[in-house]
């Protein structure tokens, strides 16, 4: 009867292979979970960085506008002093 099932006679030899495959599947599942979490963290960090850069750009524009206003006020002040 065992001749119909050639692997049945080798079952004891296959146990380590089966255990290895099961461990590999568990490890692969954990690896996928870790990689998924890491990918989500990177995406979140990238979004945060994009928001920070956008805020920085707005602040840089505001600073530039304020510097232009200050320069105009200084020129107007100097012109007033010369007029007096």
For each residue, the residues with C-beta under 8 A, 3 or more apart:
1: 4 5
2: 5 6 8 9
3: 6
4: 1
5: 1 2 8 9
6: 2 3 9 10
7: 10 11 14
8: 2 5 11
9: 2 5 6
10: 6 7 13 14
11: 7 8 14 15
12: 15
13: 10 16 17
14: 7 10 11 17 18
15: 11 12 18 19
16: 13 19 20
17: 13 14 20 21
18: 14 15 21 22
19: 15 16 22 23
20: 16 17 23 24
21: 17 18 24 25
22: 18 19 25 26
23: 19 20 26 27
24: 20 21 27 28
25: 21 22 28 29
26: 22 23 29 30
27: 23 24 30 31
28: 24 25 31 32
29: 25 26 32 33
30: 26 27 33 34
31: 27 28 34 35
32: 28 29 35 36
33: 29 30 36 37
34: 30 31 37 38
35: 31 32 38 39
36: 32 33 39 40
37: 33 34 40 41
38: 34 35 41 42
39: 35 36 42 43
40: 36 37 43 44
41: 37 38 44 45
42: 38 39 45 46
43: 39 40 46 47
44: 40 41 47 48
45: 41 42 48 49
46: 42 43 49 50
47: 43 44 50 51
48: 44 45 51 52
49: 45 46 52 53
50: 46 47 53 54
51: 47 48 54 55
52: 48 49 55 56
53: 49 50 56 57
54: 50 51 57 58
55: 51 52 58 59
56: 52 53 59 60
57: 53 54 60 61
58: 54 55 61 62
59: 55 56 62 63
60: 56 57 63 64
61: 57 58 64 65
62: 58 59 65 66
63: 59 60 66 67
64: 60 61 67 68
65: 61 62 68 69
66: 62 63 69 70
67: 63 64 70 71
68: 64 65 71 72
69: 65 66 72 73
70: 66 67 73 74
71: 67 68 74 75
72: 68 69 75 76
73: 69 70 76 77
74: 70 71 77 78
75: 71 72 78 79
76: 72 73 79 80
77: 73 74 80 81
78: 74 75 81 82
79: 75 76 82 83
80: 76 77 83 84
81: 77 78 84
82: 78 79
83: 79 80
84: 80 81
